[in-house]
Amino acid sequence: MPRGLSRGFYEAITVVIAGIIAFPLYWMVLTALKPEDEVISADPRPWTAEPTLDSFVRALTVQSFGRYLANSLVVALAVVLLSLLISFLAATALTRFRFRSRTTLLVMLLVVQMVPVEALTIPLFFVMQSVRDVAPAFGLNHLGSLVLVHLAFSLPFAIWMLRGFVAAVPVELEEAATLDGASRFRFLWQVLFPLVAPGLVATSVLSFIHAWNDFLFAKTFIISAAENQTLPLALQVFIKPDQNDWGAIMAGSTLMTIPVLVFFVVVQRRLVAGLAGAVKS
């Protein structure tokens, strides 16, 4: 096959795959913009001649929508910040120090990621029920329970990923900093931290998306405290026994993607570098 034809073939395949991936997002936005009669029509069309924002109005006028949005932001940002701090320190310790059971701990980090989330939901429910008696802010019906659970699931991957970035920093650099009078703490935050920043960004994006889109844990741990519900739970008001309000559901889902897109745009340059570094590692 000629080189030009081969390149064009792969480009066409790439466009087709991108189209398949993007189509559900297009349909979500389209459904949010369609009038209600078109949404429930038995003959759906991949376009609309009369776009409307009625579905967005219904989604935004849900009681306490702003509070649900704030709760989701608090949980997602807390998970991102705590996971970055803990995973960075843990990855540094696992890479720079030699201690007993180090290999066992690394293997455990891999094993934890293999366990399905659904298999741990019920045990975690009873754990959080017990935690409520000791630390109420981290027990059931509190946002702290969501932070703890998401942190537990995001840390193993973040630590394993950052370990490669820390290992890529030459030991000689730390020795040179020590000779120049820098303490270990100063080297950690002024030298090592900026060098592994792309990896931190990559893990932060994954942690943010996982916490932001969560429905299972929010539904399990926030039982009766309506004021602590997150945004995915707010969409349940449009699920009705007789007929679901798909326009409002898709409008709410579209609004939920905006913070993720904004976060991605802000960190996209370092994200590409981080993912590239992860592949090399």
N, C-alpha and C positions, 0 to 999 in steps of 0.2 A: 504494500500500500504506500503511495507517495506520501512524503512528509506533510505537505500542505493539506491533503485530504485527511490524513490521520489527525492532525490538529483540529480541523474543522469538525470531525466526528466526535472527538472528546469534548469540544466546546458545546456541541449540540446536546450531548448526553448530560453535561453539567447544567445546561439551561433547563432541560426536562426535569432533572432531579430537583433543581431549585424551584421550579414551578409546582411540583408535587408537594414540596415542603411548605411553600407559601400559600397554596390554595386554601387550606383550612383557616389561615389568618384572614385571607381575602373574604371568605364566606362569613366569618365572624363579623367583620366590619360591615359587610353588605347587609347581613341580617339585622344589624343594629340600626342601619339607615333606612330599611324598608318600612313602608306603612304596615300596620297590623294585618290588613287583609291579604297582603302579599306574603307575609311571613307564614300565615296558616294556610296558604293556598295549596291545593293538591298538585298543582303544576308549577313547581318552583323554577324561577329563571335566574341565570347568573348575572343579572343586572337589575336595575330599577330606574324607572323613568321619573319617579316622584320621591326623591330622597327626603327624609324627615328626621328631625332630632327628638321626636316624641319619646322614643325608647330611652334616650339618654336622660331626658327630663324625669321619666319614671324611676330610672336607676338612681339619679342624684337626689331625688326627693324621698328616698327611703329614710324612715325615722332613724336618727343617729348615724347616718352614713359617714359624716365627718369623724365621728368617734371611732367607727370601725376602721376607717382609713388610718387614723392616728395609731390605733392599736397594732395594725399590721406593720406600720413604719417602725414603731418602737421595738417590736419583736425582731423584725428583719435587721435593723441597724444594730441592735444589741448583740444578735448572733454574729453579725459580720465583725464587729469590733472585738468581741471576746474571742472569737475563733482565730482572728488574725494574731492577737497577742499571745494566746496560749499555744497555738500551732507553731508560731515563730520560735518561741522559747523551747518548746519540746523538740522541734526539728533540729535546733542548734545543739541541744543536749545529746540527742541521739546520734548526731554526726560528729561532733567535736570531742565527746568524752567516751571513754571506755569504762563500762561498769558491768557488774554482774547482771545476768538475765537481759542484757540489751537485745540480743537476737530474739529471745522469746517475746519481748515486748513488740518488736517489729513484726513478727509473725502474727501476733494477736491483733495488731492494727489491720492487717490484711484480712484475717478471719472475720473480724467484726463487720467489714464491708460486704461480706458474702451472705450475711443473715438478712432475710427479707424483713422489710419494715413491718409488714402485717403480722409477722410472727412475734414481734416484740411489743405490739401495741397493748395487749391485755396485761402482760407482766409490768409494763411501764405504768399502766393505770393504777395498779395496786401499789407500786413504788411511790407514785405521786400522792396517793391517798395517805401513805405513811409519812411522807415528807411534810404534809400539811400540818401534822401534829407537832413537828419540830420547828419548821420554818414556814409559816402560813403563806408568805409571799411567793413561795415556790411550789405550793401545793395545787390541788385541783381548783378550778375556777379562777385562777390567777395567771396573768401573762408570764410570770416567772417560770411556770411549769413548761410553757411552750419554748421559752428561751433555753432552759436546761435540756430539753429533749432534742431540739434542733442542734444545739451545741454538741451533744453526745454523738449525733449522726454525722455532723460536718467535720469534726476534729480528726478522725482517723484518716480520711482522704486528704485533708489539708496538711496534716503532719507528713504523710508519706510523699506528697507532692513537693512540699517545701524542703524536704530532706535532700532532694536532688539539687535544688538551687544552692543550699548551704554548702553541700559537698563540692560544688563547682567553684567556690571561692577558695583560692589557694591558701594553704596554711601559712605560707611565707608572708602573706599580707598581714595576718594576725601577729606574726613574730616581729615584723617591721614596725607595726603600730605599738607593740609592747616595748620595743627598743626606744621608740620615740617618747615613751613615758605615758602612753595611753593605758588606762585601766581596762579590765575586761568589760566592764559596763559601758565605757565610752566606745570601745571597739564595736560592741554589740549594736548600739543604737546609732552611732555616727558613721560607721564604716560598713558593717555587715547588713544592717537593715536597708539602706538605700540600694545595695547591690542585689538583694533578693526581692526588691519592690515589685518587679513584673510577676513573680510567682505569687506574691501576696495579693496582687490585683486579680489574678486568675482565680485563686481560691475564694476571694471575697465575692466575685460575681456568682459563682456556683452556690455559695452559702446564702447569698441574698435571694436568688431565685428559688431555692429550696424552701426557705422560710416564708417568703412572700406568697408563694402559690399553695402553701400547705392547707389542706382541708381535713385530712384524716386526724391529725393530732389535735387540731383546733376543735373538731367535732367531739373528740374523745375526752379531752381534758377540760374544756370549757363547757360544763354541763348546764348550769342554771344561771350563771352570771352573765346576763345579756350585755351588760356594760363592758365586759371584757372580750366580747366576740371580735373576731377579725373579719376582714373584708370578704373572703370567700364564703363565710357563713352568712353574710348579709344577703347573698344572692338567693338563699333558700326561700326568701319571702315570695319569690316569683315562681316557685314550684308549687303548683296547686293540684288538688285531687282531680278536678274536672279538666283543666287545660293549663299547661305551662305558658308563661309569658316569655317566649323565646326571644323576642325583640329586646326586652329589658335585660334578660340574662346575657345576651350577646353584647349589649351596650355596657353592662357592668364588667364583663370580661375584657372588653376593649379598654375601658378606663383602667383596669388593673394592669394592663400591659404597659401603660405609659411610664410609671416610675421605673420599671425594669429597663425600658428603652432609654430613658434619661440616664440611668446609672451606667448602662452599657456605653452610651455615647461619651460620657465623661471619662471613662477609663479604657476606651477601645484601643488606644495606642499601646498602653502597657499590657493590655490583655493579650494582644497578638504576640508581643514579645514574651509574655509569660507562658503562653501555650507552646510557642516555639521552643522555649527553654525546657519545658516539661518533656517534649518529644526528644530533645537531645539528651536529657538526663536519663 
